[in-house]
């Protein structure tokens, strides 16, 4: 449990707090959502820090390679479900987007297990990192949109429309990168599907 791995575990510990405050409608003026956004951003920053520290200090471990993508998946999936449930990601697109993202995570996780059974670890590549980065930007912006829609303040229609456009474009790009990175993982590791003779 070196420092990068501790940061990864911290990211996982913060997930229930993000969900609690996002759903804390009893806190007036949508302050709960603002707290959830702040915690999500902190959790996302730990993702940047743990990888940077691990590489710069030579602390890359198989445990880190295993835990880091799990922490990312659980964090982003949990908030995406919340955004879909409260209508910030409107039907049917919210359901489609979340299904694509979750399906990709299941596929890559299964692929990691298959590759691990052959004695290697499947680390994140450029497309996977780009997907994660865009998601970590798109999701808090969508959370801000949810706050604007529910805070009770008189927010102008122009401001909400602008935030909707930004949110939907970014989540669309994140979904596209999700598909590309998933296909890329499968294609690059297709040799592991061959039966050993």
Secondary structure as GFF3:
##gff-version 3
##sequence-region A 1 197
A	DSSP	alpha_helix	3	22	.	.	.	ID=ss1
A	DSSP	three_ten_helix	28	30	.	.	.	ID=ss2
A	DSSP	alpha_helix	31	56	.	.	.	ID=ss3
A	DSSP	alpha_helix	62	85	.	.	.	ID=ss4
A	DSSP	alpha_helix	93	117	.	.	.	ID=ss5
A	DSSP	alpha_helix	126	150	.	.	.	ID=ss6
A	DSSP	alpha_helix	157	188	.	.	.	ID=ss7
A	DSSP	three_ten_helix	190	193	.	.	.	ID=ss8
###
